[in-house]
């Protein structure tokens, strides 16, 4: 699932996605998308560690096809309820656009973009 557009500092460093954007991305997809210029969030779930390993490998292989894809954050967790058990991983990743198309932001631009995006 796309979280939001990529943002860069004036020095050209990639910024992390806004925490609010990540929190609002509640309907997390389990399929990997490679839309250029966006942060993405994906949740992989399996019944055991072996299956999760296979899903991770498929994710890595898919992300490797993007020329500028990278993982920003990984969160592993388990769900146990009586006999129900799953192992999960949530990944925040980015597929960066070419340097000429990157959107640089000052801290003021970043704040204003945050304020205007959610005034709907």
Phi, psi and omega in degrees: 000137177286134178267310182183175179286150179289148179227147182229151175285173179297334179277356178092010179275140179291132177267155175287155176293154179296142180300324179296319178299319180293318180295323180286345179276065185280330180272078187280129180279157176254003177252147184271127175247151183238044178290122184287136176090018182225151166276147181229153175231130179224144177241125178252130181231143178209166181276344177209170184295327180295314178295321179296323176299320178293320178294319177299317180297320177296320176299313181299317180296320179292314181295331179293340179284341177278134183295332183227043180269141176207153179268132181261324184208141179233133177229111176268141175201161179238152175238124178231123175216107183053243181269356180275129180214129173226150171249138188223159171216136174250131183236130169255122181225167183224146170241106187281145176281170174301155184305322183293339183257006183284140183263111178270147183222139169276166177303326179292317177298318180299315180294314180296322178297320178297317183290318184284333183293329185253018177264056181248000000 
